[in-house]
Amino acid sequence: MAIQDTIVWSALLHNTIVTTEHGNDSKRIVAATEILQQTARQFAKVLNERARLLANSAQFEAALRDAAAIRVLLPGSGVGYLCTGDVYCQQGRYAAAIAIFDQGLEAVPESDPYYHQLQQHRMTAVANNSKRVDFMSQLPLDIIVTNILPRMNLVFSSESPCELLYVSHAWQERVLKQPDLQFNFGQDVDTFNKGHSQLIRFAPHVQKLEGTFKRDAALNDLFSRAHFSHLKQLNVSCNGTTLCDPLVESLKLIGQSLTDLTVLHCPGIRLCDILETCPNLVSLKTSMVDVVMPLSSSSSRYPQLKHLVLDNIRGLARTQANMVDVLSRVPSLLSLEISPMADSNVLPLLHKHCPYLQIIFWDVTRACIDVDTRNLRPGRKGITSAYLGSDGFYFQDDLIELLLHNRNTIQVFEFGAELQEDDAIWDVSSGRLEKSTQQQSPQLVPPPSEILFPRLIQLDFRNLSLQESVPLFKWILLNAPNLQAIQLADIQFMPDIADAITKMKHLSKLQLDLSKSNLFEYVDMKDNYTCIIQFFKYQIAMEDHSTLQNLIIHLDDLYICELEWLSMLSRLRRLKNFELSTSLMMSSDCKQVMAGICQGCPALETLTLDAWDGFADGVLECLYQLSHVRYLTIRGSSLSKVNLLSIAKMPGLERLIFHRCRVPGEVRSLLQQVMPNTKVEYYC
């Protein structure tokens, strides 16, 4: 190594010991060294001043660089250590400042002019490092209750004390003032006449309460022990044998303040009792309650109620007369969920009794559908989203009238039940709607040239009477030119339907459900696959002008290798999101099809592969070709190490999600090592 590479700059400032003297050179060497020392001190002074200015301008990295240069130049002086520690203090890094001050006090003599300052600044750093900011007491109350506490997702127990509530009176006051303060009284509670001490103590502040209880637990015992004056939301679940009278009595005690109530698995309790005792309810969710309204309350109305769920209702209550009676009492409803329902004869009457209804779940539970009902606008008429299914019988006339009454507002329409046409008033043929009798009021008949459903953007028509529903399906398609998302089964992909879908100018999402049972039941399924292939060929020919960006294909009892045409999907130039799932295994026979898909898809960003019975070795080895995929989801019971390592070769992967996959711990560690920039998540 060259001499200049090993120079210690501070050594240049040391007084040189001269063993051989030539003339007056010794004195001149001493003088030169003194000049160097003075220059170094002046240089350090300038660096120190610049470091201070840089730190004041929040240029901390540059300031620390100058401070480090001072320490290298003058390691025996306290100025560099002092400068570095002060910059750390400005950053709030007091522990780092203490460490550098200690280093300086060890390196410089007590005679150093900066030694005393090092001691003083160290003491200040120690004091600051020991400080703990009581943000709960010092910050404004509105910031605490609206920004900090809600992010902590606090749910307090009725028995176990929470430390936050016992730090100080100031903390307790602020915690108790947070919006939606929630307590949980536990699971399978068998008594309320004792215990629950923390809940009783803070009862006046509780805004949300939930839990489950057994048969003999009387909730009114709890509410009679304390004043729950601010309770707005109550979520209770019974065990199916809970006594109704104590539950009704409990609602009488706190019902005036309630705006949101959930009562699950409480057979026998009457809907009318709930509504009478809780007159200010905005949202009500029930399961197994008696929804038959007594004649004595025929004039009662509940205009405050905006959201109603009636789940698991009994057969006698599902008659048209009773359901109309119930709906006529809640004229301000915005969302409605009813399940089960035997038929559809109430659907054409919804607009009369609930004119502001915007979302309906009819014979289908909201848990199966991701829908947010919180931001609906009161005062707006017309249904925007209708989810209908899945076990009842629907008359075609009822569906048509529901659609016609809401033709200017409907945006989402999903139908998954069986269709009947007995004694039909409306006739649907060749994509046109005509009256078959004069029984229907003429104002419902739209002009032939009118676009019936201008706002309809999402359509799911995968119902139980597939072929019978095709005329109605075609009529909707031809009258909804702005559709963006369609879900249908392979059997529905007939030439007329395929032609209508192909002509859509805004179609961005398509979901196809392909089933082997249809292959055996209908002889024309090969023709339907031909239509599907022709549709994709059209989208491929459109190249960058294709609108199709999201594609979901579900296979029921079909192997991927049975559908060789899937390989052509690689030529979809604008496809961004693709999901391919099968109820079987992705066997080794699927390699060729998978390889074909992975050879293209230049715009693909999100990929989901789902094989219920797992993935054969090497079936995923082609994934590395998908260089633009950033998000990958794998669902399957088994996934070999070979496939896992193939996934690890994907160059652009940012997020990887495993569902139902058995991934050993050592393989997880290996994935973390070979994919350090990928977020990997595991779900059962």
C-alpha positions in Angstrom: 0.0 0.0 0.0 1.3 3.5 -0.8 2.4 5.8 2.0 -0.2 8.4 1.1 -2.9 5.8 1.7 -1.9 5.2 5.3 -1.4 8.8 6.5 -3.0 9.7 9.8 -3.6 13.4 9.4 -3.5 14.2 13.1 0.0 12.8 13.2 1.2 15.6 10.9 0.5 18.0 13.7 2.8 16.3 16.2 6.2 17.9 17.1 8.9 16.0 15.1 11.9 14.6 17.1 15.0 15.6 15.1 17.9 13.2 15.5 20.2 14.9 12.9 20.4 18.6 12.6 21.4 20.6 9.6 22.1 24.2 10.2 19.1 26.0 11.6 16.5 23.4 10.3 15.4 22.2 13.7 13.9 25.6 14.7 12.4 26.0 11.2 10.7 22.5 11.6 9.3 23.5 14.9 8.0 26.8 13.4 6.4 25.0 10.5 4.7 22.5 12.8 3.3 25.3 14.9 1.9 26.9 11.7 0.3 23.6 10.8 -1.2 23.3 14.3 -2.6 26.8 14.1 -4.0 26.1 10.6 -5.6 22.9 11.8 -7.2 24.6 14.8 -8.4 27.4 12.4 -9.7 24.8 10.0 -11.5 22.9 12.8 -13.0 26.2 14.0 -14.4 26.9 10.5 -15.7 23.3 10.3 -17.3 23.6 13.7 -19.1 26.8 12.7 -20.3 25.2 9.4 -21.5 22.1 11.2 -23.6 24.4 13.6 -25.1 26.2 10.6 -25.9 23.0 8.8 -27.5 21.5 11.8 -29.7 24.6 12.3 -30.8 24.1 8.7 -31.7 20.4 9.5 -28.8 19.2 7.2 -27.8 16.7 9.9 -25.9 14.3 7.7 -23.6 17.1 6.4 -23.2 18.5 9.9 -22.1 15.1 11.2 -19.7 14.7 8.3 -18.0 18.0 9.3 -17.9 17.0 13.0 -16.3 13.7 12.1 -13.6 15.6 10.1 -12.8 17.6 13.2 -12.4 14.5 15.3 -10.1 13.0 12.6 -8.0 16.2 12.4 -7.9 16.9 16.2 -8.6 13.6 18.0 -7.0 14.9 21.2 -9.3 18.0 21.3 -12.9 18.0 22.7 -14.2 20.3 20.0 -15.0 17.5 17.5 -16.8 15.3 20.1 -18.7 18.4 21.4 -19.8 19.3 17.9 -20.9 15.7 17.1 -22.9 15.4 20.4 -24.6 18.7 19.9 -25.8 17.7 16.4 -27.2 14.4 17.9 -29.0 16.4 20.6 -30.6 18.6 17.9 -31.9 15.4 16.3 -33.2 14.2 19.6 -30.8 11.3 19.6 -29.7 11.7 23.2 -28.4 8.2 23.7 -26.0 8.7 20.7 -25.0 12.1 22.1 -24.2 10.6 25.5 -22.1 7.9 23.9 -20.0 10.4 21.9 -19.6 12.7 24.9 -18.3 9.7 26.9 -15.9 9.0 24.1 -14.6 12.5 24.2 -14.2 12.6 28.0 -12.1 9.5 27.7 -10.0 10.7 24.8 -9.1 14.3 25.9 -7.3 15.5 29.0 -9.0 17.5 31.7 -6.9 20.5 30.7 -8.6 20.6 27.4 -10.6 23.9 27.1 -13.7 21.9 25.9 -13.5 19.3 28.7 -15.9 21.1 31.0 -18.3 21.8 28.2 -18.3 18.1 27.4 -19.3 17.3 31.0 -22.1 19.9 31.0 -23.5 18.9 27.6 -23.4 15.3 28.7 -25.5 16.1 31.8 -28.0 17.9 29.7 -28.3 15.0 27.3 -28.7 12.5 30.1 -31.6 14.7 31.6 -33.3 15.0 28.2 -32.9 11.3 27.5 -34.7 10.5 30.8 -37.7 12.7 29.9 -41.0 11.0 28.9 -43.5 13.2 27.2 -47.0 12.8 28.8 -48.7 13.4 25.4 -52.1 12.4 26.8 -52.0 15.3 29.3 -50.1 17.8 27.2 -51.8 17.6 23.8 -55.1 19.2 23.1 -58.1 17.0 23.9 -59.5 17.1 20.4 -56.2 15.7 18.9 -56.2 12.9 21.6 -59.8 11.7 21.1 -60.0 12.1 17.3 -56.5 11.2 16.1 -54.5 9.2 18.7 -57.0 6.9 20.6 -58.9 5.7 17.6 -55.7 4.4 16.0 -55.1 2.2 19.1 -58.4 0.3 18.5 -59.1 0.1 22.2 -61.7 -2.4 23.4 -62.0 -2.6 27.2 -63.1 -5.7 29.2 -65.9 -5.5 31.7 -63.7 -7.3 34.3 -59.9 -6.9 33.6 -58.7 -3.4 34.3 -56.9 -1.5 31.5 -53.7 0.2 32.5 -54.5 3.3 30.4 -57.4 4.1 32.6 -55.3 4.1 35.8 -52.2 6.1 34.9 -53.6 9.4 36.1 -56.9 11.3 36.3 -55.9 13.3 33.1 -55.3 10.1 31.2 -58.6 8.5 32.4 -60.5 11.7 31.5 -59.1 11.7 27.9 -59.5 8.0 27.3 -63.1 8.0 28.5 -63.9 10.8 26.1 -62.8 9.0 23.0 -65.5 8.5 20.3 -67.2 5.1 20.3 -65.7 4.0 23.6 -66.2 0.2 23.5 -66.5 -2.4 26.3 -66.9 -6.2 25.9 -68.6 -8.2 28.6 -67.2 -11.4 27.3 -68.3 -14.7 25.9 -71.0 -17.1 27.3 -71.6 -14.9 30.3 -73.9 -16.6 32.8 -74.7 -13.8 35.2 -75.0 -10.0 35.2 -76.1 -9.4 38.8 -72.5 -9.4 40.0 -69.1 -8.9 38.7 -68.3 -6.7 35.6 -66.8 -4.1 38.0 -64.9 -2.1 35.5 -67.9 -1.8 33.2 -70.1 -0.7 36.0 -67.6 1.9 37.1 -67.3 3.5 33.7 -70.9 2.9 32.5 -71.8 6.6 32.0 -69.0 6.8 29.4 -69.6 3.6 27.5 -70.8 4.2 23.9 -70.5 0.6 22.5 -71.1 -2.7 24.3 -71.0 -6.2 23.0 -70.7 -9.8 24.1 -72.6 -13.2 24.3 -74.5 -14.6 27.2 -76.3 -17.8 28.2 -79.9 -18.6 28.9 -80.1 -17.6 32.6 -78.1 -14.4 32.2 -80.5 -11.4 32.4 -79.0 -8.4 30.7 -81.4 -6.1 32.6 -79.5 -7.0 35.8 -76.5 -5.2 34.3 -78.3 -2.1 33.1 -80.1 -1.7 36.5 -76.8 -1.6 38.3 -75.5 1.5 36.5 -76.6 4.3 34.3 -75.5 3.7 30.7 -76.6 7.2 29.6 -74.3 7.4 26.5 -74.7 3.9 25.2 -75.3 4.2 21.4 -74.4 0.7 20.1 -75.3 -2.6 21.6 -74.3 -6.0 20.0 -75.5 -9.1 21.8 -75.6 -12.7 20.9 -77.7 -15.3 22.7 -77.3 -19.1 22.7 -80.7 -19.8 21.2 -82.5 -20.5 24.5 -82.2 -17.0 26.1 -85.3 -15.8 27.9 -86.9 -13.0 25.9 -88.6 -11.0 28.7 -85.3 -10.0 30.5 -83.9 -9.0 27.2 -86.9 -6.7 26.4 -86.7 -5.3 29.9 -83.0 -4.5 29.4 -83.9 -2.6 26.2 -86.4 -0.6 28.1 -83.6 0.6 30.4 -81.2 1.8 27.7 -83.3 1.9 24.5 -83.7 5.7 24.4 -80.0 6.3 23.7 -79.5 3.4 21.3 -78.9 4.2 17.6 -77.3 0.9 16.5 -78.5 -2.5 17.8 -77.6 -6.1 16.9 -79.5 -9.0 18.4 -78.5 -12.5 17.2 -79.8 -16.0 17.8 -82.6 -14.8 20.2 -85.7 -16.7 19.0 -89.0 -15.5 20.4 -88.1 -11.9 20.9 -90.5 -9.8 18.8 -89.4 -7.2 16.3 -92.2 -4.9 17.4 -90.8 -5.0 21.0 -87.4 -4.0 19.8 -88.7 -1.1 17.7 -91.0 0.2 20.5 -88.3 0.2 23.2 -85.6 1.7 21.0 -87.4 4.5 19.1 -84.2 6.2 17.9 -82.6 3.3 16.2 -80.8 4.1 12.9 -79.5 0.6 12.3 -81.0 -2.8 13.4 -79.6 -6.2 12.7 -81.4 -9.3 13.9 -81.4 -13.0 13.6 -84.2 -15.5 14.5 -86.5 -12.8 15.8 -90.3 -12.9 15.4 -91.0 -10.4 12.6 -94.8 -10.7 12.6 -96.3 -7.4 13.6 -99.3 -7.4 16.0 -102.5 -5.7 14.8 -102.5 -3.5 17.9 -99.5 -1.6 16.6 -100.8 -1.2 13.0 -100.3 2.6 13.0 -96.8 2.6 14.4 -94.0 4.0 12.2 -90.3 4.2 12.8 -88.9 6.9 10.5 -85.5 7.0 12.2 -84.5 3.5 11.0 -82.2 3.6 8.0 -80.6 0.1 7.9 -82.5 -3.2 8.7 -81.3 -6.8 8.6 -83.8 -9.6 9.2 -81.9 -12.8 9.1 -83.1 -16.4 9.6 -86.8 -15.4 9.8 -89.5 -18.0 10.2 -91.7 -19.3 7.4 -95.0 -17.7 8.6 -93.4 -14.3 8.6 -92.2 -14.5 5.0 -95.7 -14.0 3.4 -96.2 -11.0 1.2 -98.8 -9.5 3.5 -96.5 -9.6 6.6 -93.4 -8.3 4.8 -95.4 -5.4 3.3 -96.7 -4.7 6.8 -93.1 -4.6 8.2 -91.7 -2.5 5.3 -94.6 0.0 5.5 -93.5 0.9 9.1 -89.9 1.9 8.1 -90.4 4.4 5.2 -86.9 5.9 5.5 -84.9 2.7 4.9 -81.7 3.0 2.9 -80.5 -0.6 3.1 -82.4 -3.8 3.6 -81.3 -7.4 4.1 -83.9 -10.2 4.4 -83.1 -13.9 4.4 -84.5 -16.4 3.7 -87.3 -15.4 1.3 -89.5 -18.0 -0.5 -90.3 -15.8 -3.5 -90.0 -12.4 -5.1 -93.6 -11.0 -4.9 -92.6 -8.2 -2.6 -89.8 -6.8 -4.9 -92.2 -4.8 -7.2 -93.7 -3.1 -4.1 -90.5 -1.9 -2.5 -90.6 1.5 -4.1 -94.1 2.2 -2.7 -93.2 1.5 1.0 -89.5 2.3 1.1 -89.0 5.0 -1.6 -85.5 5.9 -0.4 -84.2 2.3 -0.4 -80.8 2.1 -2.2 -79.4 -1.3 -1.4 -81.2 -4.6 -1.0 -80.0 -8.1 -0.1 -82.8 -10.4 -0.8 -82.4 -14.0 0.3 -78.7 -13.5 0.5 -76.5 -12.4 3.4 -74.2 -9.4 3.3 -71.4 -11.4 4.8 -70.9 -12.9 1.3 -70.6 -9.5 -0.4 -68.3 -6.7 0.4 -70.6 -3.7 0.4 -70.4 -0.5 2.5 -73.8 0.9 3.5 -72.5 3.6 5.7 -72.2 6.4 3.1 -75.7 6.2 1.5 -77.4 9.5 1.0 -80.8 10.0 2.6 -83.4 11.6 0.4 -82.2 10.0 -2.8 -84.8 7.7 -4.4 -84.1 4.6 -6.3 -82.2 1.3 -5.7 -78.6 1.4 -6.8 -77.5 -2.1 -5.8 -79.7 -5.3 -5.8 -78.3 -8.7 -4.6 -80.9 -11.4 -5.2 -80.5 -15.1 -4.5 -79.9 -17.9 -3.9 -82.5 -20.6 -2.9 -85.9 -19.1 -3.7 -88.0 -18.9 -6.8 -88.3 -15.6 -8.6 -90.9 -14.7 -11.1 -89.5 -13.0 -14.2 -92.2 -10.4 -14.0 -91.1 -9.4 -10.5 -87.5 -8.9 -11.6 -88.5 -6.9 -14.7 -90.7 -4.6 -12.6 -88.0 -4.2 -10.0 -85.6 -3.2 -12.8 -88.0 -0.9 -14.6 -89.0 1.0 -11.4 -85.2 1.6 -10.7 -84.0 1.8 -14.3 -82.4 5.3 -13.8 -80.5 4.4 -10.6 -79.6 0.8 -10.7 -75.8 0.3 -10.8 -75.2 -3.2 -9.5 -77.5 -6.2 -10.2 -76.8 -9.7 -9.1 -79.2 -12.6 -9.5 -78.4 -16.2 -8.3 -81.7 -18.0 -7.9 -84.2 -19.9 -10.1 -86.4 -18.1 -12.6 -90.0 -18.9 -13.3 -92.2 -17.6 -16.1 -95.7 -18.9 -15.2 -98.5 -16.7 -16.4 -96.0 -14.0 -17.4 -97.2 -10.5 -17.9 -94.0 -9.5 -19.6 -92.6 -11.2 -22.6 -88.8 -11.0 -23.4 -87.8 -12.0 -26.9 -84.8 -11.0 -29.1 -83.7 -8.5 -26.6 -87.0 -6.7 -26.5 -89.6 -6.3 -23.8 -93.3 -6.5 -24.6 -96.5 -6.9 -22.6 -98.2 -10.2 -23.2 -101.5 -9.0 -21.5 -103.0 -5.6 -20.6 -102.8 -6.2 -16.9 -99.7 -4.1 -16.4 -99.9 -0.4 -16.0 -98.8 1.3 -19.2 -96.5 3.9 -17.6 -93.9 1.2 -17.0 -93.5 0.4 -20.7 -90.4 2.3 -21.8 -90.0 3.8 -25.3 -88.3 1.3 -27.7 -85.4 3.7 -28.3 -84.7 4.6 -24.7 -81.6 3.3 -22.9 -83.2 1.5 -20.0 -80.2 1.1 -17.6 -77.7 3.9 -18.3 -76.0 3.6 -14.9 -75.8 -0.2 -14.7 -72.1 -1.0 -14.5 -72.0 -4.4 -12.7 -74.0 -7.5 -13.7 -73.9 -11.0 -12.2 -76.4 -13.4 -13.7 -75.0 -16.8 -12.6 -78.4 -18.2 -11.6 -79.9 -21.7 -11.1 -82.0 -21.7 -14.3 -79.2 -20.8 -16.7 -80.8 -21.5 -20.1 -84.3 -20.2 -19.1 -82.8 -16.9 -18.0 -80.9 -16.2 -21.2 -83.6 -14.0 -22.8 -83.8 -11.8 -19.7 -80.0 -11.7 -19.5 -79.8 -10.6 -23.1 -82.4 -7.9 -22.6 -80.4 -6.4 -19.7 -77.2 -6.6 -21.7 -78.6 -4.8 -24.7 -80.0 -2.1 -22.5 -77.0 -1.4 -20.4 -74.3 0.1 -22.7 -72.1 1.3 -19.9 -71.5 -2.1 -18.2 -68.0 -2.5 -16.9 -68.1 -5.8 -15.0 -70.0 -9.1 -16.0 -70.1 -12.4 -14.2 -71.7 -15.4 -15.9 -71.5 -19.1 -16.4 -70.1 -20.9 -19.5 -73.6 -22.2 -20.4 -74.8 -18.6 -20.8 -72.1 -17.8 -23.3 -74.3 -18.4 -26.2 -73.9 -16.7 -29.6 -76.4 -13.9 -28.9 -74.9 -13.3 -25.5 -71.3 -13.4 -26.7 -72.2 -10.9 -29.5 -73.7 -8.5 -27.0 -70.7 -8.7 -24.6 -68.2 -8.4 -27.5 -69.8 -5.1 -28.6 -69.5 -3.5 -25.1 -67.3 -0.5 -25.2 -66.5 -0.2 -21.5 -66.2 -3.8 -20.3 -63.1 -4.0 -18.1 -63.9 -7.0 -15.9 -65.2 -10.5 -16.8 -65.7 -13.5 -14.5 -66.4 -16.9 -16.1 -67.6 -19.9 -14.2 -66.8 -23.1 -16.1 -68.3 -26.4 -14.9 -67.9 -30.0 -16.2 -71.5 -30.7 -15.2 -72.6 -28.4 -18.0 -70.6 -30.5 -20.5 -72.7 -33.6 -19.8 -76.0 -31.8 -19.3 -76.0 -29.7 -22.5 -74.9 -30.9 -25.8 -74.1 -27.4 -27.1 -71.3 -26.6 -24.6 -68.7 -27.0 -27.3 -70.4 -24.2 -29.2 -70.4 -22.1 -26.0 -66.6 -22.6 -25.6 -66.3 -21.6 -29.3 -68.1 -18.3 -28.4 -65.8 -17.8 -25.4 -62.8 -18.3 -27.7 -64.1 -15.9 -30.3 -64.6 -13.3 -27.6 -61.0 -13.5 -26.4 -59.8 -13.5 -30.0 -61.7 -10.2 -30.5 -60.1 -8.8 -27.4 -56.6 -9.9 -28.6 -57.2 -8.4 -32.0 -58.0 -5.1 -30.3 -54.5 -5.0 -28.9 -53.9 -1.8 -27.0 -57.5 -0.7 -27.6 -58.9 -3.6 -25.7 -60.9 -2.6 -22.5 -60.5 -5.9 -20.7 -58.2 -5.4 -17.7 -59.6 -7.8 -15.1 -60.3 -11.5 -15.8 -61.5 -14.2 -13.3 -61.9 -17.9 -14.5 -63.3 -20.4 -12.0 -63.2 -24.1 -13.0 -65.5 -26.6 -11.2 -64.4 -30.2 -11.6 -62.3 -29.2 -14.6 -58.6 -29.5 -15.0 -56.8 -26.6 -16.5 -55.2 -28.9 -19.1 -58.7 -29.7 -20.4 -59.0 -26.1 -21.7 -56.0 -25.6 -24.0 -57.5 -22.4 -25.3 -56.5 -20.7 -22.0 -53.0 -20.3 -23.4 -54.3 -17.6 -25.7 -54.9 -15.3 -22.8 -51.2 -14.5 -22.9 -51.9 -12.3 -25.9 -54.3 -10.0 -24.0 -52.1 -6.8 -24.0 -54.0 -4.8 -21.5 -54.8 -7.5 -18.9 -53.7 -6.2 -15.5 -55.4 -8.6 -13.0 -55.9 -12.3 -13.6 -57.4 -15.0 -11.3 -57.4 -18.7 -12.3 -58.9 -21.2 -9.9 -59.9 -24.8 -10.0 -61.7 -27.1 -7.5 -59.2 -29.8 -8.4 -55.4 -30.0 -8.5 -53.1 -28.1 -10.9 -51.5 -31.3 -12.1 -48.3 -31.8 -14.1 -50.5 -32.0 -17.2 -51.2 -28.3 -16.7 -47.6 -27.2 -17.3 -48.1 -26.6 -21.0 -51.1 -24.4 -20.5 -49.5 -22.5 -17.7 -46.4 -22.0 -19.7 -48.5 -20.6 -22.6 -50.2 -18.1 -20.3 -46.9 -17.0 -18.8 -45.3 -16.3 -22.2 -47.2 -13.0 -22.6 -49.5 -10.8 -20.5 -47.2 -7.8 -20.8 -49.4 -5.5 -18.6 -50.2 -8.1 -15.9 -49.6 -6.7 -12.4 -51.8 -9.0 -10.1 -52.0 -12.7 -10.4 -54.1 -15.2 -8.2 -53.7 -18.9 -8.6 -56.1 -21.2 -6.7 -56.0 -25.0 -6.7 -58.1 -26.6 -3.9 -56.1 -29.8 -4.1 -52.7 -28.2 -4.5 -50.1 -27.7 -7.1 -48.0 -30.5 -8.7 -44.2 -30.1 -8.7 -42.9 -27.7 -11.4 -46.3 -26.5 -12.5 -45.4 -23.0 -11.4 -41.8 -23.0 -12.9 -42.9 -20.7 -15.7 -43.9 -17.8 -13.4 -40.5 -16.2 -13.6 -41.4 -15.0 -17.1 -44.1 -12.7 -15.7 -41.6 -9.8 -15.0 -44.3 -7.2 -14.5 -46.3 -9.0 -11.8 -46.1 -7.2 -8.5 -48.7 -9.0 -6.5 -49.2 -12.8 -6.3 -51.7 -14.8 -4.3 -51.4 -18.6 -4.1 -54.2 -20.7 -2.6 -53.9 -24.4 -2.3 -53.5 -27.3 0.2 -50.0 -28.2 -1.0 -47.1 -26.4 -2.5 -43.8 -28.1 -3.0 -40.4 -26.5 -2.4 -39.7 -26.6 -6.1 -42.8 -24.4 -6.7 -41.8 -22.1 -3.9 -38.3 -21.6 -5.4 -39.9 -20.9 -8.8 -42.0 -18.2 -7.2 -38.9 -16.7 -5.6 -37.4 -16.1 -9.1 -40.2 -13.7 -10.1 -38.2 -10.4 -10.6 -40.7 -7.7 -9.9 -42.7 -9.3 -7.0 -43.5 -6.8 -4.2 -46.2 -8.8 -2.3 -46.8 -12.5 -2.0 -49.8 -14.0 -0.2 -50.3 -17.7 0.7 -53.8 -18.9 1.6 -54.3 -22.5 2.9 -50.7 -23.4 2.0 -48.5 -25.5 4.2 -45.2 -23.7 4.1 -42.6 -25.1 6.5 -40.7 -22.8 8.8 -37.4 -23.4 7.1 -38.8 -22.6 3.7 -40.3 -19.4 5.1 -36.9 -18.4 6.3 -35.4 -19.3 2.9 -38.0 -17.1 1.1 -37.2 -14.2 3.4 -33.5 -14.5 2.5 -33.9 -14.8 -1.3 -36.8 -12.3 -1.5 -35.7 -9.5 0.9 -37.7 -6.9 -0.9 -41.0 -8.8 -1.1 -43.6 -8.7 1.6 -44.7 -12.3 2.3 -48.0 -13.0 4.2 -49.4 -16.3 5.3 -53.1 -17.0 6.1 -54.8 -20.2 7.1 
